[in-house]
């Protein structure tokens, strides 16, 4: 996914936030593969989601939070 405000394609916290907020199915699949391959990516996804979890309408973040928690357990 090309990020609007980032000059790299690595899974930094900002890039993960961008993928979750604006990404399409293909972008989510790429994030999922990276998360399953590298535990640090999964931990970053969880960190990003925890910031947004207080918003009940941030359903994408709720989804990813629960998904990551199941895979980190």
N, C-alpha and C positions, 0 to 999 in steps of 0.2 A: 504494500500500500504506500502510495506517495503521501507524505505528510505535508500539510500546508505550511507549517512553521518550523519544520525540522530539516536539517541538511544531511541526515543519515537515515539508514534503514534498520538500525539496531533496535532491540526491544528495551529501550530505556523506559523509565516511568512515564515520561511524556508521550512516547510513542505508543505504549500500551493503553494509556488513557485515550489517545486519539483512535486507536483501533476499536476499542470498546464503544466509544461514543459515535464514531462515524463509519466504522468498518462495515463491509458487506460480508456475505457468507464465506467467500474465499479468504478474506482477511482474517476472519475468526478461525477458520480452519488452520491457517498458517500459525496464528497465535497458539492454538490448541496443540499443534505438533511441537512447537518450540517449548511450550509449557510441560508437555509430557516427557520431552527429551532432557530438559534442564530444570532442575528443581528451583534454581534461583529465579528463573523467569516466572514460575508459578508463585513464588513468594512475592515478586514484584506485582503480579496481577492482584494478589490479595491486598497488598498495601494500597494500590490504586482504588480498589473497590471499597475498602474501609472508609475512605474519605467521603464517598458518595452514599454510603449505606443509610444515612439518616434521612435521605430523601426517598419517600415511599414510591415516587414516580420514576425513579432511576432504575427501571426494571432490568436494563442491560447489566448494570453493575451488580444487582442482586443475583442475577443468573450466574454471572462469572464468579462471584464470591462463593456461592454454594457449590458450583462445579469444582473450583480449586480446592475447597475444603474437603470434598469427597476424595479428591485424588492425592491430597497431601496426608490424609489419615492413614 
